[in-house]
């Protein structure tokens, strides 16, 4: 809408939009219309970019995605809540912010389960998480729950990505001013 009207201001999207899907839809629309829908588009994320391979967690995630990329699940192994099965085979998606966030969630959950010991109980889960102290999932900074404020969120970090070459790339602190003043 805005770009169709000639408005060229920055446009922001938040993480639950699904950056990779949004970018595909906008890129497809660009090809049809000849207009530029992705310039000055910034997306906020709750995880760093899956392209930041300087981070151990990103390298682990990408290795895991590559290792299982060719795994194809038959349609009858997936069952939707309504009891139906899909008509097509499951095809893994490429790297994405959503799957990286899921990978980190699983990694954290495993760490909490290990802390709970050999006989974990559901009612011990919150206490185990809140008592972990500082921990590192490989993101380059400590995370933590609990503390004096009873934190229920391990990180307050927000990461930004912009479109370059038809893909989202990290927008680093020192790039903000130059990016906005284009």
GIHU-V793463 format. One record per residue. N is the residue number from 1. SS is DSSP state (a for helix, b for strand, c for the rest). PHI is phi in radians with two decimals (999 if undefined). PSI is psi as a letter, one per 40 degrees, with the letter a starting at -180 (none if undefined). Layout:
n=(N;N)
ss=(SS;SS)
phi=(PHI;PHI)
psi=(PSI;PSI)
This chain:
n=(1;2;3;4;5;6;7;8;9;10;11;12;13;14;15;16;17;18;19;20;21;22;23;24;25;26;27;28;29;30;31;32;33;34;35;36;37;38;39;40;41;42;43;44;45;46;47;48;49;50;51;52;53;54;55;56;57;58;59;60;61;62;63;64;65;66;67;68;69;70;71;72;73;74;75;76;77;78;79;80;81;82;83;84;85;86;87;88;89;90;91;92;93;94;95;96;97;98;99;100;101;102;103;104;105;106;107;108;109;110;111;112;113;114;115;116;117;118;119;120;121;122;123;124;125;126;127;128;129;130;131;132;133;134;135;136;137;138;139;140;141;142;143;144;145;146;147;148;149;150;151;152;153;154;155;156;157;158;159;160;161;162;163;164;165;166;167;168;169;170;171;172;173;174;175;176;177;178;179;180;181;182)
ss=(c;c;a;a;a;c;c;c;c;c;b;b;b;c;a;a;a;c;a;a;a;a;a;a;a;a;a;a;a;a;a;a;a;c;c;c;c;c;c;c;b;b;b;b;b;c;c;c;c;c;c;c;c;c;c;a;a;a;a;a;a;a;a;a;a;a;a;c;c;c;c;c;b;c;a;a;a;c;c;c;c;c;c;c;c;c;c;c;c;b;c;c;c;c;c;c;a;a;a;a;a;a;a;a;a;a;a;a;a;a;a;a;a;a;a;a;c;c;c;c;c;a;a;a;a;a;a;a;a;a;c;c;c;c;b;c;c;c;c;c;c;c;b;c;c;b;c;c;c;c;b;c;c;c;c;c;c;c;b;b;b;b;b;b;c;c;b;b;b;b;b;c;a;a;a;a;a;a;a;a;c;c)
phi=(999;-1.10;-1.16;-1.11;-1.59;1.49;-1.41;-2.09;-1.60;-1.05;-2.14;-1.97;-2.28;-1.76;-0.99;-1.26;-1.13;1.54;-0.96;-1.16;-1.21;-1.04;-1.11;-1.11;-1.08;-1.17;-1.12;-1.08;-1.14;-1.06;-1.11;-1.29;-1.67;1.38;-1.70;-1.71;-1.66;-1.92;-1.23;1.02;-1.74;-2.12;-2.11;-1.55;-2.35;-1.64;-2.25;-1.17;-1.13;-1.23;-1.68;-1.35;-1.30;-1.34;-1.61;-0.96;-1.12;-1.17;-1.08;-1.09;-1.04;-1.13;-1.07;-1.12;-1.07;-1.16;-1.11;-1.88;-1.02;-1.55;-1.23;-2.05;-1.65;-1.17;-0.96;-1.32;-1.51;-1.82;-2.27;-1.39;-0.94;-1.42;1.56;-1.48;-1.98;-1.21;-1.45;-2.11;-1.22;-1.31;-2.09;-1.03;-1.44;-1.20;-0.92;-2.74;-1.09;-1.11;-1.24;-1.16;-1.07;-1.08;-1.06;-1.13;-1.06;-1.13;-1.08;-1.15;-1.06;-1.11;-1.08;-1.17;-1.05;-1.08;-1.14;-1.32;1.58;-1.26;-2.20;-1.20;-2.11;-0.97;-1.23;-1.59;-1.06;-1.07;-1.09;-1.09;-1.15;-1.18;-1.70;-1.25;1.20;-1.28;-2.51;-2.22;-1.62;1.69;-1.76;1.54;-2.65;-1.25;-2.01;-2.86;-1.97;1.30;1.29;-1.07;-1.61;1.12;-0.96;-1.88;-2.27;-1.33;-2.50;-1.91;-1.18;-2.22;-2.03;-2.08;-2.36;-2.22;-1.58;-2.41;1.05;1.14;-2.61;-1.39;-2.23;-1.09;-1.81;-1.57;-0.82;-1.32;-1.77;-0.97;-1.08;-1.14;-1.20;-1.28;-1.48;-0.99)
psi=(d;d;d;d;e;e;h;f;i;i;h;i;i;i;d;e;d;g;d;d;d;d;d;d;d;d;d;d;d;d;d;d;d;e;i;h;e;e;i;f;h;h;h;i;i;e;i;i;i;e;e;g;e;e;h;d;d;d;d;d;d;d;d;d;d;d;d;e;d;e;h;h;h;i;d;e;e;h;h;i;d;e;e;i;i;i;e;i;i;h;h;i;i;a;i;i;d;d;d;d;d;d;d;d;d;d;d;d;d;d;d;d;d;d;d;e;a;d;g;i;i;d;e;e;d;d;d;d;d;d;e;d;a;h;i;h;e;f;e;e;i;i;i;i;i;b;a;d;e;f;h;e;h;d;i;e;i;h;i;i;i;i;h;h;f;f;i;h;i;i;h;i;d;e;e;d;d;d;d;d;e;none)
